[in-house]
C-alpha cells in the first residue's frame, strides 16, 4: 500500500518533519511511503496512495499561501483517501494546531477521511496532527525534540490506513 506525505517547507524544518512521518509509515509491513515537496510531487504515486498527510509551516497561523495555492490547483486525486496533517512553527505559541485544522478542513472538503489518533493509541496523545517548534527563534526549542512524535504519528497513520484499506 502506498502512502504520501506532501509538504511546503521554507527553511527545511517541515521537510524534515515530513521525512520523519514517512519513516514511521515505512515501519508498517506492506507500506511504501514517500514524502514530496509541493515543487516535486509524483502525481502518479499520490493518486495510487491510500492516504495522504499534508504539512506546512505556520504562516500567520495558517498554511502557507504556496501550499494553499498548490492544493487548490493540484491535479491529484484526494477523495476517499485517509488524510492527515502536520505543521512546524517558529514559536511555542505559533499557531501550529490552527495550521493542522486548516489542512484537515481542506481535506474534508475534498472528500477525504480525516485521521486523528487522538487518545485512542494512548500517550503521546497526538490529537489533530503533530506540531514541532524549531530553534530558529527560540533557542530552547529545536526539531530534534519532536522527531519521536512525527515518527509515531506516521506509524499510527499507516496502521490505520492498513486497517481501512
C-alpha positions as protocol buffer text, in pm:
chain_id: "A"
residue {
  index: 1
  type: UNK
  ca { x: 0 y: 0 z: 0 }
}
residue {
  index: 2
  type: UNK
  ca { x: 130 y: 344 z: -93 }
}
residue {
  index: 3
  type: UNK
  ca { x: 110 y: 648 z: 136 }
}
residue {
  index: 4
  type: UNK
  ca { x: 218 y: 1003 z: 56 }
}
residue {
  index: 5
  type: UNK
  ca { x: 335 y: 1296 z: 262 }
}
residue {
  index: 6
  type: UNK
  ca { x: 308 y: 1631 z: 83 }
}
residue {
  index: 7
  type: UNK
  ca { x: 455 y: 1948 z: 230 }
}
residue {
  index: 8
  type: UNK
  ca { x: 570 y: 2303 z: 177 }
}
residue {
  index: 9
  type: UNK
  ca { x: 893 y: 2397 z: 351 }
}
residue {
  index: 10
  type: UNK
  ca { x: 1067 y: 2731 z: 369 }
}
residue {
  index: 11
  type: UNK
  ca { x: 1367 y: 2659 z: 594 }
}
residue {
  index: 12
  type: UNK
  ca { x: 1390 y: 2279 z: 576 }
}
residue {
  index: 13
  type: UNK
  ca { x: 1214 y: 2210 z: 906 }
}
residue {
  index: 14
  type: UNK
  ca { x: 882 y: 2099 z: 755 }
}
residue {
  index: 15
  type: UNK
  ca { x: 1072 y: 1882 z: 505 }
}
residue {
  index: 16
  type: UNK
  ca { x: 1250 y: 1713 z: 795 }
}
residue {
  index: 17
  type: UNK
  ca { x: 918 y: 1653 z: 974 }
}
residue {
  index: 18
  type: UNK
  ca { x: 768 y: 1507 z: 653 }
}
residue {
  index: 19
  type: UNK
  ca { x: 1059 y: 1266 z: 624 }
}
residue {
  index: 20
  type: UNK
  ca { x: 1009 y: 1156 z: 986 }
}
residue {
  index: 21
  type: UNK
  ca { x: 641 y: 1083 z: 916 }
}
residue {
  index: 22
  type: UNK
  ca { x: 727 y: 883 z: 603 }
}
residue {
  index: 23
  type: UNK
  ca { x: 989 y: 692 z: 803 }
}
residue {
  index: 24
  type: UNK
  ca { x: 730 y: 597 z: 1065 }
}
residue {
  index: 25
  type: UNK
  ca { x: 488 y: 492 z: 792 }
}
residue {
  index: 26
  type: UNK
  ca { x: 752 y: 268 z: 638 }
}
residue {
  index: 27
  type: UNK
  ca { x: 784 y: 80 z: 969 }
}
residue {
  index: 28
  type: UNK
  ca { x: 444 y: -80 z: 898 }
}
residue {
  index: 29
  type: UNK
  ca { x: 459 y: -402 z: 695 }
}
residue {
  index: 30
  type: UNK
  ca { x: 341 y: -365 z: 338 }
}
residue {
  index: 31
  type: UNK
  ca { x: 365 y: 15 z: 331 }
}
residue {
  index: 32
  type: UNK
  ca { x: 564 y: 217 z: 81 }
}
residue {
  index: 33
  type: UNK
  ca { x: 564 y: 582 z: 189 }
}
residue {
  index: 34
  type: UNK
  ca { x: 728 y: 879 z: 22 }
}
residue {
  index: 35
  type: UNK
  ca { x: 749 y: 1248 z: 108 }
}
residue {
  index: 36
  type: UNK
  ca { x: 712 y: 1512 z: -163 }
}
residue {
  index: 37
  type: UNK
  ca { x: 764 y: 1887 z: -167 }
}
residue {
  index: 38
  type: UNK
  ca { x: 487 y: 2073 z: -348 }
}
residue {
  index: 39
  type: UNK
  ca { x: 753 y: 2162 z: -607 }
}
residue {
  index: 40
  type: UNK
  ca { x: 824 y: 1795 z: -681 }
}
residue {
  index: 41
  type: UNK
  ca { x: 510 y: 1583 z: -634 }
}
residue {
  index: 42
  type: UNK
  ca { x: 492 y: 1244 z: -804 }
}
residue {
  index: 43
  type: UNK
  ca { x: 125 y: 1272 z: -907 }
}
residue {
  index: 44
  type: UNK
  ca { x: 101 y: 905 z: -1008 }
}
residue {
  index: 45
  type: UNK
  ca { x: 234 y: 790 z: -670 }
}
residue {
  index: 46
  type: UNK
  ca { x: -7 y: 1021 z: -483 }
}
residue {
  index: 47
  type: UNK
  ca { x: -301 y: 907 z: -696 }
}
residue {
  index: 48
  type: UNK
  ca { x: -216 y: 544 z: -614 }
}
residue {
  index: 49
  type: UNK
  ca { x: -183 y: 622 z: -242 }
}
residue {
  index: 50
  type: UNK
  ca { x: -445 y: 512 z: 9 }
}
residue {
  index: 51
  type: UNK
  ca { x: -358 y: 803 z: 236 }
}
residue {
  index: 52
  type: UNK
  ca { x: -203 y: 1148 z: 217 }
}
residue {
  index: 53
  type: UNK
  ca { x: -65 y: 1355 z: 503 }
}
residue {
  index: 54
  type: UNK
  ca { x: -20 y: 1726 z: 426 }
}
residue {
  index: 55
  type: UNK
  ca { x: 208 y: 1963 z: 614 }
}
residue {
  index: 56
  type: UNK
  ca { x: 305 y: 2326 z: 629 }
}
residue {
  index: 57
  type: UNK
  ca { x: 500 y: 2572 z: 838 }
}
residue {
  index: 58
  type: UNK
  ca { x: 277 y: 2811 z: 1028 }
}
residue {
  index: 59
  type: UNK
  ca { x: 230 y: 3127 z: 826 }
}
residue {
  index: 60
  type: UNK
  ca { x: 18 y: 3377 z: 1018 }
}
residue {
  index: 61
  type: UNK
  ca { x: -140 y: 3078 z: 1198 }
}
residue {
  index: 62
  type: UNK
  ca { x: -247 y: 2900 z: 880 }
}
residue {
  index: 63
  type: UNK
  ca { x: -86 y: 2704 z: 596 }
}
residue {
  index: 64
  type: UNK
  ca { x: 147 y: 2889 z: 362 }
}
residue {
  index: 65
  type: UNK
  ca { x: -9 y: 3070 z: 65 }
}
residue {
  index: 66
  type: UNK
  ca { x: 204 y: 2848 z: -161 }
}
residue {
  index: 67
  type: UNK
  ca { x: 60 y: 2527 z: -14 }
}
residue {
  index: 68
  type: UNK
  ca { x: -294 y: 2664 z: -31 }
}
residue {
  index: 69
  type: UNK
  ca { x: -249 y: 2764 z: -396 }
}
residue {
  index: 70
  type: UNK
  ca { x: -98 y: 2425 z: -478 }
}
residue {
  index: 71
  type: UNK
  ca { x: -383 y: 2241 z: -308 }
}
residue {
  index: 72
  type: UNK
  ca { x: -640 y: 2447 z: -498 }
}
residue {
  index: 73
  type: UNK
  ca { x: -480 y: 2378 z: -836 }
}
residue {
  index: 74
  type: UNK
  ca { x: -315 y: 2036 z: -793 }
}
residue {
  index: 75
  type: UNK
  ca { x: -426 y: 1759 z: -1024 }
}
residue {
  index: 76
  type: UNK
  ca { x: -415 y: 1487 z: -758 }
}
residue {
  index: 77
  type: UNK
  ca { x: -694 y: 1257 z: -651 }
}
residue {
  index: 78
  type: UNK
  ca { x: -770 y: 1301 z: -282 }
}
residue {
  index: 79
  type: UNK
  ca { x: -1134 y: 1193 z: -241 }
}
residue {
  index: 80
  type: UNK
  ca { x: -1180 y: 873 z: -43 }
}
residue {
  index: 81
  type: UNK
  ca { x: -822 y: 868 z: 87 }
}
residue {
  index: 82
  type: UNK
  ca { x: -722 y: 880 z: 451 }
}
residue {
  index: 83
  type: UNK
  ca { x: -597 y: 1232 z: 526 }
}
residue {
  index: 84
  type: UNK
  ca { x: -376 y: 1377 z: 794 }
}
residue {
  index: 85
  type: UNK
  ca { x: -199 y: 1699 z: 883 }
}
residue {
  index: 86
  type: UNK
  ca { x: 118 y: 1826 z: 1049 }
}
residue {
  index: 87
  type: UNK
  ca { x: 295 y: 2156 z: 1095 }
}
residue {
  index: 88
  type: UNK
  ca { x: 605 y: 2331 z: 1215 }
}
residue {
  index: 89
  type: UNK
  ca { x: 632 y: 2671 z: 1378 }
}
residue {
  index: 90
  type: UNK
  ca { x: 898 y: 2913 z: 1495 }
}
residue {
  index: 91
  type: UNK
  ca { x: 743 y: 2999 z: 1830 }
}
residue {
  index: 92
  type: UNK
  ca { x: 593 y: 2783 z: 2104 }
}
residue {
  index: 93
  type: UNK
  ca { x: 258 y: 2951 z: 2052 }
}
residue {
  index: 94
  type: UNK
  ca { x: 291 y: 2987 z: 1675 }
}
residue {
  index: 95
  type: UNK
  ca { x: -45 y: 2852 z: 1561 }
}
residue {
  index: 96
  type: UNK
  ca { x: 55 y: 2501 z: 1452 }
}
residue {
  index: 97
  type: UNK
  ca { x: -273 y: 2346 z: 1568 }
}
residue {
  index: 98
  type: UNK
  ca { x: -461 y: 2604 z: 1361 }
}
residue {
  index: 99
  type: UNK
  ca { x: -250 y: 2509 z: 1058 }
}
residue {
  index: 100
  type: UNK
  ca { x: -341 y: 2143 z: 1112 }
}
residue {
  index: 101
  type: UNK
  ca { x: -709 y: 2230 z: 1144 }
}
residue {
  index: 102
  type: UNK
  ca { x: -700 y: 2435 z: 821 }
}
residue {
  index: 103
  type: UNK
  ca { x: -541 y: 2144 z: 636 }
}
residue {
  index: 104
  type: UNK
  ca { x: -791 y: 1895 z: 782 }
}
residue {
  index: 105
  type: UNK
  ca { x: -1079 y: 2123 z: 682 }
}
residue {
  index: 106
  type: UNK
  ca { x: -946 y: 2135 z: 327 }
}
residue {
  index: 107
  type: UNK
  ca { x: -918 y: 1755 z: 327 }
}
residue {
  index: 108
  type: UNK
  ca { x: -1278 y: 1719 z: 445 }
}
residue {
  index: 109
  type: UNK
  ca { x: -1397 y: 1946 z: 165 }
}
residue {
  index: 110
  type: UNK
  ca { x: -1207 y: 1727 z: -83 }
}
residue {
  index: 111
  type: UNK
  ca { x: -1387 y: 1415 z: 47 }
}
residue {
  index: 112
  type: UNK
  ca { x: -1103 y: 1266 z: 247 }
}
residue {
  index: 113
  type: UNK
  ca { x: -1142 y: 1063 z: 566 }
}
residue {
  index: 114
  type: UNK
  ca { x: -951 y: 1266 z: 824 }
}
residue {
  index: 115
  type: UNK
  ca { x: -731 y: 1077 z: 1067 }
}
residue {
  index: 116
  type: UNK
  ca { x: -687 y: 1155 z: 1433 }
}
residue {
  index: 117
  type: UNK
  ca { x: -533 y: 901 z: 1661 }
}
residue {
  index: 118
  type: UNK
  ca { x: -634 y: 1131 z: 1942 }
}
residue {
  index: 119
  type: UNK
  ca { x: -621 y: 941 z: 2267 }
}
residue {
  index: 120
  type: UNK
  ca { x: -703 y: 605 z: 2104 }
}
residue {
  index: 121
  type: UNK
  ca { x: -338 y: 499 z: 2100 }
}
residue {
  index: 122
  type: UNK
  ca { x: -254 y: 631 z: 2445 }
}
residue {
  index: 123
  type: UNK
  ca { x: 41 y: 853 z: 2510 }
}
residue {
  index: 124
  type: UNK
  ca { x: 168 y: 1051 z: 2342 }
}
residue {
  index: 125
  type: UNK
  ca { x: -169 y: 1196 z: 2250 }
}
residue {
  index: 126
  type: UNK
  ca { x: -147 y: 1346 z: 1903 }
}
residue {
  index: 127
  type: UNK
  ca { x: -496 y: 1486 z: 1855 }
}
residue {
  index: 128
  type: UNK
  ca { x: -507 y: 1674 z: 1523 }
}
residue {
  index: 129
  type: UNK
  ca { x: -155 y: 1605 z: 1399 }
}
residue {
  index: 130
  type: UNK
  ca { x: 195 y: 1666 z: 1527 }
}
residue {
  index: 131
  type: UNK
  ca { x: 343 y: 2014 z: 1563 }
}
residue {
  index: 132
  type: UNK
  ca { x: 714 y: 2092 z: 1603 }
}
residue {
  index: 133
  type: UNK
  ca { x: 879 y: 2412 z: 1721 }
}
residue {
  index: 134
  type: UNK
  ca { x: 1212 y: 2477 z: 1553 }
}
residue {
  index: 135
  type: UNK
  ca { x: 1506 y: 2661 z: 1705 }
}
residue {
  index: 136
  type: UNK
  ca { x: 1503 y: 2946 z: 1451 }
}
residue {
  index: 137
  type: UNK
  ca { x: 1359 y: 3194 z: 1704 }
}
residue {
  index: 138
  type: UNK
  ca { x: 1361 y: 3009 z: 2038 }
}
residue {
  index: 139
  type: UNK
  ca { x: 1695 y: 2858 z: 2126 }
}
residue {
  index: 140
  type: UNK
  ca { x: 1543 y: 2628 z: 2390 }
}
residue {
  index: 141
  type: UNK
  ca { x: 1339 y: 2457 z: 2118 }
}
residue {
  index: 142
  type: UNK
  ca { x: 1453 y: 2253 z: 1820 }
}
residue {
  index: 143
  type: UNK
  ca { x: 1326 y: 1999 z: 1573 }
}
residue {
  index: 144
  type: UNK
  ca { x: 1516 y: 1712 z: 1736 }
}
residue {
  index: 145
  type: UNK
  ca { x: 1283 y: 1736 z: 2038 }
}
residue {
  index: 146
  type: UNK
  ca { x: 985 y: 1641 z: 1819 }
}
residue {
  index: 147
  type: UNK
  ca { x: 1118 y: 1363 z: 1595 }
}
residue {
  index: 148
  type: UNK
  ca { x: 961 y: 1085 z: 1801 }
}
residue {
  index: 149
  type: UNK
  ca { x: 612 y: 1242 z: 1777 }
}
residue {
  index: 150
  type: UNK
  ca { x: 629 y: 1265 z: 1399 }
}
residue {
  index: 151
  type: UNK
  ca { x: 760 y: 911 z: 1361 }
}
residue {
  index: 152
  type: UNK
  ca { x: 493 y: 774 z: 1595 }
}
residue {
  index: 153
  type: UNK
  ca { x: 225 y: 967 z: 1406 }
}
residue {
  index: 154
  type: UNK
  ca { x: 344 y: 822 z: 1076 }
}
residue {
  index: 155
  type: UNK
  ca { x: 335 y: 469 z: 1213 }
}
residue {
  index: 156
  type: UNK
  ca { x: -11 y: 518 z: 1362 }
}
residue {
  index: 157
  type: UNK
  ca { x: -143 y: 673 z: 1040 }
}
residue {
  index: 158
  type: UNK
  ca { x: -7 y: 383 z: 833 }
}
residue {
  index: 159
  type: UNK
  ca { x: -151 y: 127 z: 1074 }
}
residue {
  index: 160
  type: UNK
  ca { x: -496 y: 285 z: 1041 }
}
residue {
  index: 161
  type: UNK
  ca { x: -464 y: 304 z: 661 }
}
residue {
  index: 162
  type: UNK
  ca { x: -370 y: -66 z: 652 }
}
residue {
  index: 163
  type: UNK
  ca { x: -673 y: -147 z: 868 }
}
residue {
  index: 164
  type: UNK
  ca { x: -908 y: 54 z: 645 }
}
residue {
  index: 165
  type: UNK
  ca { x: -769 y: -30 z: 304 }
}
